Amino acid sequence: MLECEAIGHDYSSAGRTLTVLKDITFRIEDGGYLAIVGPSGSGKTTLLGLLAGLDRPTRGRVLLEGDDLGRLAEDDRARLRRSKVGFVFQSFQLIPTLTARENVQVPLELAGTDRAAPVAQELLDRVGLGARSHHYPSQLSGGEQQRVALARAFSTRPRILFADEPTGNLDAATGATVVELMESLNAEFGTTLVLVTHDLDLAARARRNIRLADGAIVFDSAA
């Protein structure tokens, strides 16, 4: 359902070309659970952005359910992300002026869902925050904010969820709870799950690991 074909990506800096990714090729099947690991500067976050259609590769192709993301106009890529892709970020990215339930409602309302409020409440119940639905992000702990972000990410039943260091701002116990919720929702909805992390213990929970170094794949557990 997600396929990379010889992806390469360059940046220009001070008149020089910096190659960040080199010949990245792999495929993830529906319902897969992949962790992408590697040291800082290895290209993990750049790769995640390309897989999610947030940027276009310099070379190669990214195919999401047959759509070549690099050939789509920005508006078309945005529509595809809205209908098929979910995100969880290290920094939560909640809207501070909205309550927990309102944050979860945002993608539902953008998608035109009639029952946005009750669906958002059901998802908050699912992640154990039903009683905190009227609280604002500033009134929630880091772990609670990440659970709201997880409910929001799954609100439109995405085909694929990208998580960028989802436990990076959490203590070990809270991070484990968030990951368990992510995995249970992954199993329940059949969502393909792609994690970017430097946490090898977290990566070990995934069914497949890809390791990057200097912008290239140096290990793929499926190979």
N, C-alpha and C positions, 0 to 999 in steps of 0.2 A: 504493500500500500504506500510505502515511502521508499524511494530509490534514489541513490546518489550515483551519478555516472561521471567519474574522473573530474570531480570538483577541484578547482583551483581558485584562490582568491588573493588579490593584491591590493595594497594600499599605496598611495603616493604620499611621500613625506619629504619636504625640503628638496624637491626635485629628484628624489630617488624613489625607486619602486621597491616596496617591501612585500615579499611573498609570505602570506600568513598560513595558507593551506595549499597542500600539494597532492594532487591526484587521489582524492578521497572517493572511494567506491565501496558501497555496501547497500544492502536492502533489508528493510524491516517488514515483516509480515503483520497482518491485522492481529491486534491483541498482543503484540510483542512487548517485552519489557527490557529496555536497553539502558545501560549506563555508559556514558562517555566520560572517561577519566584522563587525567594528565596534569602536569605541573602548570603553574601560572605561566602564561605566554605561549602555551602549546597550541592554541587555536580553538579551544573548546567552545567559548562563547560565540566566536565568529561562526563556527560551524552550526551552532544552534540557531543563530539568526538566519542563516541560509536555509536550513531545513524548514524553518517556520515561515519562510517567505518574507522576512523583514528586510532582506537585502538580496541582491542578485549576485550569483557567482561570476567571477571574471572569466572562468572557463568551466566547461562541463555543464551538467544538467541536474536539477532536483525535480523529481516527479512525485507528486502527491495525488494518489488515486488517479494516475494517468495525466494529470495536469502538469505541464512544464512551467514551474513557477517563474523561471527567468524570462519566459515569453509573455507572461501576463502583464497587463497594465497595472499600475498601482491600485486603482479602484477595484479591479478584478481580484487582485491578491488580497485586498482588505476584505472583500466579500467572502472569499474562500476561507480566510482566517476566522471570520465571524461565524461561519457555518460549520467548520470542521476542526478548528484548532482551539485548544485551551492552553493557558500559561499559568505557571506558578513561579514567582520570583523570590530571590533571597530577601529583598526589602519589602515584600508584601504588596506594595503598590495599591493599597486601598485608598479610596477617596475620603479625605479626613472629614468633610462636611456631611457625609452620608452615614447613616446607621449601618450596622452589619447587614441587616436584611436589604436595605436599599443598595448596598454595594453588590450583593448577590443578584439583585433584580436588574442591574444595569444591562448586562448582555442579553437577558431575557427580553427586556423591553426593546432593545435594539433589534432583536430578532422578531419582534411583533407578537410575542407570546401573550395570549389573553390572560392567563392565570399567573402572571409574573410574581405577584406577592405571595400567594400560597405555595407555589413551587419553591421560591426562595426560602420560605419558612420551613418547608419539608427538608430541604438540603441542610439548613442550619441544624435542624433536629438530628439529621443523619450524622453530622460531625460533632454532636454533643453541645451545641451552642444555642439551642432553641430558646432558652431562657435569657440569652444575652442579645437577642435580635434587635432590640431598640438601643443598644449601646453604640457609641461612636468608637472609631479605632483607638483614640487616645485613652479610652476607658477599658481597653482590652490589653491583656499581656501579649508578648510576642507570639507565643504558641497559639493563643486564641486568634490573633490577627491572621496567622498563617492558615488556621482552619477555616476562617472566613474566606481567605483567598482560594483555598482548595474548593470550598463549596461554590464559589463564583466560577472557578475554572471548569467545574463539571456541570454547571447549570444548564448549558445548551447541549449536553450529551455529546461532547466533541469526539471526533474519530481518533484524534491523537492529542496527547497532552505533553507539553514541553515544560520541564521543571529545571530552572537554573539555580543551583546551589540551594535547594528548598529548605535545608536545615542549617544553613550557614550562620544564621543569627539566633539560633536556638541552642539551649543546653541539650545534653545527650538524651535525657529522658523525654523531654518535650519533643525533640527531633524524632525520636523513635515512634512516638505516638502519631505524629504527623505522617511519617512514612507508612505506618501500618494503615492509616486511613486512606492514604493515596493508593496503596496496593489493593485494599478491599474494594474501593470504588473502581479501580482498574479492572478487577476481576468481575465485579457486578455488572458494569456497563460494557465490558469488552473493549475498553479504550486502549489504544496503543500508548505506551508510556516511555518517554525518553528523558532520562535524567542527565544533567551535566553536574559533576561533582568532583571535588578533590578528596572526598571522604571514602577511603577504600572499604571501610566496613559497610557503608551505605551501598556502594557499588556492588559488593558481594551479594546483596539481596536480589539483584537483577538477574534475569535468566541469561543475559548476554552482556559482555563487557567489550568495549572498544577503547584502546588506550592510544592517546595522541602524544607525540613528541616532535617539537620543531615543525608543527603543521602537517605531519604525516601520520598515518596509522602504523603503529609499531606492534600492535597485538589486537587480535579479534578472536574472542573465545569460540566464535562460530566457525572459524576457518579450520 
